[in-house]
Each structure stands twice: as structure tokens, then as C-alpha cells.
């Protein structure tokens, strides 16, 4: 299962503007999807069934057209949650097909008397029987259970500061990661919904960095992160493993100066090898919008054209490594294109943390207690050949960097046409993470894994060093099919 975040465009803690939500929302198990469809000038909810031999859509129109921007979210029982706004009240109902018409079960409303408060739905929760929302007010963010409770919407937690994002860290819907803006900086925190909203830090790469969690996979512990820690003022895309003490890496192949790269799906089921998980990327650039496929263990992004009518930014991986992309065209109003993950070019470097003497239940811990607290980097060697990145001992102690650049070739300019994978430029020796520069990191590690994950931090190996940096051969190019 991949949990993803819908990123609001929050520049500082005094702003609270949301970007447009995804064109389609898919349940965590991939059985149903829902979207707001357009018929002429009228918007209506539409449910897609994805777990049958062929996908099909069921329209769920109400008594009047919906407003543009109305949120919908599918549940695993086939009903669709709809979120409408009327006079400062956020009204929730469940829609379901009833023969030729649409049934509607009112759930209640959340009052937001403050005009500055914004409320939006969180991504589908694991299990698919409940739905959650966050309401961002002047000085705090409220977490609400809006579907699946006993008596309508239920207030669960209050988090100080302005929160955005929203990523589920476990498979039960207990641990919710939010990006909290406070004091001019954004850091990711974990909210435990079964402990009264108890909060603890998760991401704090550097003291003055802005760190946001974009995606998390509960099986492998792989995290996709956006942070300006490597280059203050400029966000970079990086990856890490929850519970691991290895540094967060910021691969050069994911750093594009003229494109926006957004991960939207992680391959599930890779329990001990997070570096082999296939990751789907939405790439927006001068040539339009296209797909990127990437693995942490590799040093290249495979570029593919998006299927016609793709509901951009949405998709789901199977455990076998097949990416399913929903699309809608005039000829095919409900379709799913399937793309196989590219074949791995080499075995990853399986650097792992030493196993503890015994396994104990773990929970997210404050970063002040994380293994990398207070360490200082004196000098870091470049990551070259088959050698893992490691710091050079200073006068009194040694340290692992809080984050590092991957051993990769310089970023390649985006293709002028997305149909051809981009070719990396000439290979250059990797840059050291921070050569001859002392860097104080609050913690380069991540909080302990959610309940059920091995606390050894296994599978957090670095980039592979024997992969090819050339274009994939025809046999390596992913194939796309549609249904």
C-alpha cells in the first residue's frame, strides 16, 4: 500500500492556500476510485470499479450539479463520500447507486465559523472503511473523522500550527504524518490517532530546513521526501527508510531545474528491500506532462509518455510491479493503462544497519532521541565505485552525514518529447555530501518504524554502484497496455 499526500501550496505558516486535489482518488487496496466528472457544464460524482475483469464507471448524480472543486473519496464497500461546502458548514454524505438513481446517506457537518479556516479530505485511509479530514485554523489544525464513526463527524486531535500534506505510515490507519509549519519552518510530525492525537517529530533533517513527507510505503518503510536541506531555498526530492539510521539521499536524477517532479505511487510488498521499490513520478515540464519510473537503487529515471486522457497524478502499483493508470477519453470513458516496471539493471548495494539484540515494539520517537542527534560532519568522502558513503573521522569523533547526494551523473535536461527516455550526460565523479564543511544536523535519521515493522532498519541500502547510466535497451523499456 502507498499512502500519498496532497500538497497545499503553503509558503509560510500564515498562508493557507490549497492546490487542486487529484483528478481521481483510489482506495488503498485499489478496488474503487472516485472522481468529479463533467457532463457539458454540470459536475457530478462518478465511481469506478477497478477490481473486476474490466474497469467500469457508475455515475452518481445528485438532485443538482455539484460545485467545481467538490471533494469525493471512495470507500472499500463501494460507497462514495462527498464533501460539500455551504455557508461555512462542511457537509458530508455517502453516495451509492440505487437502480437508476443515487442514494444519499447524510453523515453530518463540521462548523467552521472562522472564515480563514480551510477543511479538506485526507488521502484514503488503510482499511478503506473510514475517512478523515483536516481543518486548518488560525493557530492550529484539527483532525476529524468524517465517515466511519458512530455519531457523525468526530473531532480526534488538535495539532498546534498550520498543517498540510497527510500520509499514512502504517496499515491500520493509526499513525498520520502531517507537515507542520511553525516558526517559519515546515517539519513533518506524526499524530497517533489512537492515543488522543499524541504528536512526535518525524522529519527534521537540519535545523533550518523545510522538510515535507510526500509518500510512504508501510510494507518496506520507504519514504519520499521534499526538502531544501541540501540547497537552502531550493527544494530537492529525496528518499529514506523509516527506522533506519542511514542518511537521507537526494539523487541527482530526480533533480530537474526546468521540470516539476512529483512522486505519486510506490510499489508495495518489498518488505526487506525498500531500495528496489518502483516509484511512479508525474513530471510536468515545457513538453507537457509525462511519466517517470524510478527505483532508489538505480541512477536513472525511465521517461514514458502518459496515456491519452490520463487522470494526471493518479495510479497504483501492484505487488508484481505493474503500474495501473486510470484514464478517460471520448472513446473510452473508463479505462486503465498498465505499465510494467523497468527491469532492474543491477543488484543494489544492500547496506543495512546491524540488528539489535532483541526485537521490541517501537513507535515514532522524537528526533532528539534518534541515533544521529548532535553529530557533526567534519569531512565526507565522495561516494565512488562500490564504496558506500561514509564520513572521515574528525579530531574527536566520527559521524554519518544527515543527508547526502547520490553517486550519480549530473542531471540530464528534460526530453523535448516524453516518448523517448532521457539520456544521462557524461559520467562525473560524485560530489561529497559536505566536503570540508562542518554541518550540525538535528537528526539525519528517521523516527522508529510504526508498529509491525522490524526495528533493524534493514533494506535501507544506498544507491547501487554497478547500474548502467545509459539509455535502457528495448528489452528494458517498460511496456504499456490498456483495458
ChimeraX attribute file (.defattr): number of C-alpha atoms within 10 A of each C-alpha:
attribute: neighborCount
match mode: 1-to-1
recipient: residues
	/A:1	26
	/A:2	25
	/A:3	26
	/A:4	25
	/A:5	25
	/A:6	21
	/A:7	18
	/A:8	16
	/A:9	14
	/A:10	17
	/A:11	13
	/A:12	14
	/A:13	18
	/A:14	14
	/A:15	14
	/A:16	20
	/A:17	12
	/A:18	15
	/A:19	11
	/A:20	11
	/A:21	18
	/A:22	17
	/A:23	15
	/A:24	25
	/A:25	25
	/A:26	26
	/A:27	25
	/A:28	23
	/A:29	18
	/A:30	19
	/A:31	19
	/A:32	26
	/A:33	25
	/A:34	29
	/A:35	24
	/A:36	25
	/A:37	20
	/A:38	14
	/A:39	8
	/A:40	6
	/A:41	6
	/A:42	14
	/A:43	20
	/A:44	20
	/A:45	24
	/A:46	21
	/A:47	29
	/A:48	23
	/A:49	19
	/A:50	21
	/A:51	12
	/A:52	8
	/A:53	8
	/A:54	11
	/A:55	16
	/A:56	16
	/A:57	16
	/A:58	15
	/A:59	19
	/A:60	22
	/A:61	21
	/A:62	15
	/A:63	8
	/A:64	9
	/A:65	14
	/A:66	19
	/A:67	13
	/A:68	12
	/A:69	12
	/A:70	17
	/A:71	23
	/A:72	25
	/A:73	27
	/A:74	30
	/A:75	26
	/A:76	20
	/A:77	11
	/A:78	21
	/A:79	21
	/A:80	25
	/A:81	27
	/A:82	22
	/A:83	21
	/A:84	17
	/A:85	15
	/A:86	8
	/A:87	8
	/A:88	15
	/A:89	15
	/A:90	17
	/A:91	18
	/A:92	23
	/A:93	21
	/A:94	20
	/A:95	24
	/A:96	20
	/A:97	17
	/A:98	10
	/A:99	7
	/A:100	8
	/A:101	13
	/A:102	15
	/A:103	16
	/A:104	18
	/A:105	12
	/A:106	13
	/A:107	18
	/A:108	17
	/A:109	20
	/A:110	19
	/A:111	12
	/A:112	17
	/A:113	10
	/A:114	10
	/A:115	9
	/A:116	12
	/A:117	17
	/A:118	18
	/A:119	22
	/A:120	19
	/A:121	23
	/A:122	23
	/A:123	23
	/A:124	27
	/A:125	23
	/A:126	23
	/A:127	15
	/A:128	22
	/A:129	17
	/A:130	18
	/A:131	24
	/A:132	22
	/A:133	20
	/A:134	26
	/A:135	20
	/A:136	24
	/A:137	20
	/A:138	17
	/A:139	14
	/A:140	17
	/A:141	23
	/A:142	20
	/A:143	24
	/A:144	22
	/A:145	20
	/A:146	26
	/A:147	22
	/A:148	16
	/A:149	13
	/A:150	8
	/A:151	10
	/A:152	17
	/A:153	21
	/A:154	18
	/A:155	15
	/A:156	17
	/A:157	21
	/A:158	19
	/A:159	20
	/A:160	17
	/A:161	21
	/A:162	25
	/A:163	30
	/A:164	30
	/A:165	23
	/A:166	28
	/A:167	28
	/A:168	28
	/A:169	30
	/A:170	24
	/A:171	20
	/A:172	13
	/A:173	20
	/A:174	19
	/A:175	24
	/A:176	22
	/A:177	28
	/A:178	29
	/A:179	28
	/A:180	26
	/A:181	25
	/A:182	17
	/A:183	9
	/A:184	11
	/A:185	16
	/A:186	27
	/A:187	24
	/A:188	26
	/A:189	24
	/A:190	28
	/A:191	25
	/A:192	20
	/A:193	17
	/A:194	12
	/A:195	12
	/A:196	11
	/A:197	19
	/A:198	14
	/A:199	23
	/A:200	18
	/A:201	21
	/A:202	28
	/A:203	28
	/A:204	28
	/A:205	26
	/A:206	21
	/A:207	13
	/A:208	16
	/A:209	19
	/A:210	25
	/A:211	25
	/A:212	30
	/A:213	28
	/A:214	28
	/A:215	29
	/A:216	28
	/A:217	29
	/A:218	26
	/A:219	21
	/A:220	28
	/A:221	29
	/A:222	30
	/A:223	23
	/A:224	26
	/A:225	23
	/A:226	19
	/A:227	25
	/A:228	19
	/A:229	23
	/A:230	22
	/A:231	10
	/A:232	12
	/A:233	11
	/A:234	12
	/A:235	18
	/A:236	22
	/A:237	24
	/A:238	26
	/A:239	23
	/A:240	28
	/A:241	28
	/A:242	29
	/A:243	28
	/A:244	26
	/A:245	25
	/A:246	29
	/A:247	26
	/A:248	26
	/A:249	25
	/A:250	26
	/A:251	24
	/A:252	21
	/A:253	20
	/A:254	22
	/A:255	19
	/A:256	17
	/A:257	13
	/A:258	11
	/A:259	18
	/A:260	14
	/A:261	21
	/A:262	20
	/A:263	23
	/A:264	22
	/A:265	28
	/A:266	33
	/A:267	27
	/A:268	24
	/A:269	19
	/A:270	21
	/A:271	18
	/A:272	18
	/A:273	20
	/A:274	28
	/A:275	26
	/A:276	24
	/A:277	24
	/A:278	27
	/A:279	23
	/A:280	26
	/A:281	25
	/A:282	22
	/A:283	24
	/A:284	16
	/A:285	18
	/A:286	11
	/A:287	13
	/A:288	13
	/A:289	21
	/A:290	22
	/A:291	23
	/A:292	23
	/A:293	22
	/A:294	24
	/A:295	23
	/A:296	28
	/A:297	26
	/A:298	27
	/A:299	25
	/A:300	29
	/A:301	26
	/A:302	22
	/A:303	25
	/A:304	23
	/A:305	16
	/A:306	22
	/A:307	21
	/A:308	10
	/A:309	15
	/A:310	21
	/A:311	18
	/A:312	20
	/A:313	23
	/A:314	22
	/A:315	24
	/A:316	25
	/A:317	26
	/A:318	16
	/A:319	15
	/A:320	12
	/A:321	20
	/A:322	20
	/A:323	25
	/A:324	23
	/A:325	21
	/A:326	28
	/A:327	23
	/A:328	16
	/A:329	11
	/A:330	7
	/A:331	7
	/A:332	11
	/A:333	11
	/A:334	21
	/A:335	23
	/A:336	22
	/A:337	19
	/A:338	21
	/A:339	20
	/A:340	20
	/A:341	25
	/A:342	20
	/A:343	12
	/A:344	16
	/A:345	16
	/A:346	13
	/A:347	14
	/A:348	22
	/A:349	19
	/A:350	19
	/A:351	15
	/A:352	18
	/A:353	17
	/A:354	9
	/A:355	12
	/A:356	10
	/A:357	7
	/A:358	7
	/A:359	10
	/A:360	10
	/A:361	12
	/A:362	16
	/A:363	19
	/A:364	24
	/A:365	18
	/A:366	19
	/A:367	22
	/A:368	14
	/A:369	11
	/A:370	21
	/A:371	17
	/A:372	22
	/A:373	16
	/A:374	15
	/A:375	20
	/A:376	21
	/A:377	25
	/A:378	22
	/A:379	22
	/A:380	23
	/A:381	18
	/A:382	22
	/A:383	22
	/A:384	16
	/A:385	12
	/A:386	11
	/A:387	12
	/A:388	19
	/A:389	23
	/A:390	20
	/A:391	21
	/A:392	15
	/A:393	14
	/A:394	13
	/A:395	7
	/A:396	5
	/A:397	11
	/A:398	16
	/A:399	18
	/A:400	22
	/A:401	28
	/A:402	28
	/A:403	24
	/A:404	26
	/A:405	21
	/A:406	28
	/A:407	29
	/A:408	24
	/A:409	20
	/A:410	18
	/A:411	19
	/A:412	19
	/A:413	15
	/A:414	20
	/A:415	15
	/A:416	12
	/A:417	16
	/A:418	20
	/A:419	13
	/A:420	14
	/A:421	20
	/A:422	22
	/A:423	19
	/A:424	19
	/A:425	13
	/A:426	11
	/A:427	12
	/A:428	10
	/A:429	13
	/A:430	18
	/A:431	19
	/A:432	20
	/A:433	26
	/A:434	20
	/A:435	15
	/A:436	12
	/A:437	12
	/A:438	14
	/A:439	17
	/A:440	18
	/A:441	22
	/A:442	22
	/A:443	28
	/A:444	29
	/A:445	29
	/A:446	28
	/A:447	29
	/A:448	25
	/A:449	24
	/A:450	21
	/A:451	18
	/A:452	13
	/A:453	21
	/A:454	20
	/A:455	22
	/A:456	20
	/A:457	24
	/A:458	25
	/A:459	24
	/A:460	30
	/A:461	25
	/A:462	24
	/A:463	28
	/A:464	27
	/A:465	22
	/A:466	16
	/A:467	16
	/A:468	14
	/A:469	18
	/A:470	15
	/A:471	16
	/A:472	19
	/A:473	7
	/A:474	8
	/A:475	9
	/A:476	15
	/A:477	18
	/A:478	18
	/A:479	14
	/A:480	17
	/A:481	11
	/A:482	13
	/A:483	13
